[in-house]
Amino acid sequence: MLPASVAPMSALSPVSPAEPVPAHPTGEQWTIGHGPFEATVVEVGGGLRTLTRDGVDLVAGYAADEACASGRGQQLMPWPNRIRDGRYTFDGAEHQLSVTEVPRGNASHGLVRWALWELVELEDDRVTVGYRLHPQPGWDHFLDLRTTYLLDDSGLVVTTAARNVGPSAAPFGYGAHPYLAIGDTQLADVRLRIPAETWVEVDERLLPAATHPVDGGDYDFRTAHAVDGARLDTAYTDVLRDEDGMWRCTVSVADRATTLWADASFPWLQVFTAIAEDRKGEVGIAVEPMSCPADAFNSGDALVVLAPGEEWSGVWGISPA
């Protein structure tokens, strides 16, 4: 028998179920604009879904009703690329991360690209998203992450900051994964300029094995030329900067040329052409600004170590060439 204060279900007023709200696979969508430019940033991963100029794609993004595939526009923190076996030693302690690239046995692309980022600020021409990265298996640290996407007369400007708000030093690396759109152009006919003097040879697990000067070889795109038969999933360093301190990587096709640029916080970049070759989805070539290369948690190469209270920041962007 029910207590007197509890009415039987049959006595309660019927409640109509609410209409389900269609959910985007990447969560909330925040769209900004300035002049001819428009961009959409998403809640899942705080990444860049679209960027257009006068309605023409500058990045090879994806539709609002699609999940993010191939890392399109994602943010890669607290490390870009891969960590061998998901294992590393930091400050005298061994750590084991989840292996997220199972076929190759690596921990891939950080811990935040599928996390729900919060909206911090939204204006007509800019959006700032944030995420507090907490300790979890293989990661003992607290980071406050903030990324601002701004549209101005030049195109897109992206500013990211990572502050160590925990009690101990933390290793850190950052990468972004936009694809510059090439439309209907076949990969062989795309012209690339990659401003770097050194490329990284990788092993069968796509982990660094050696570095080599580009000097006139298949990986030398210091002077813009057609991709032809080159197939790149290649990291570069010893970047060549312009007088303003930025390096600029340009992807050119018949009807557009698009440049990704980055400041001194990014001594590395990665170029990935497989999506353009396979013609999967919206077609583009990934140009990824990176603060460090793959497996930096083990090699220490360009690894940032943030003391408690210390902040790293970097700026990159995308502009019509």
Beta strands, then each sheet from edge to edge (+ up, - down):
strand 1: 29-34
strand 2: 37-42
strand 3: 48-53
strand 4: 56-57
strand 5: 74-76
strand 6: 82-84
strand 7: 87-90
strand 8: 93-96
strand 9: 106-108
strand 10: 118-123
strand 11: 126-133
strand 12: 143-152
strand 13: 155-164
strand 14: 170-172
strand 15: 175-177
strand 16: 179-181
strand 17: 191-193
strand 18: 196-202
strand 19: 208-213
strand 20: 225-226
strand 21: 233-239
strand 22: 247-253
strand 23: 256-262
strand 24: 268-272
strand 25: 284-290
strand 26: 304-306
strand 27: 311-320
sheet 1: 1+ 2- 3+ 4-
sheet 2: 5+ 15-
sheet 3: 6+ 9-
sheet 4: 7+ 8-
sheet 5: 10+ 11- 12+ 13- 27+ 23- 22+ 17- 20+
sheet 6: 14+ 26-
sheet 7: 16+ 25- 24+ 21- 18+ 19-
end
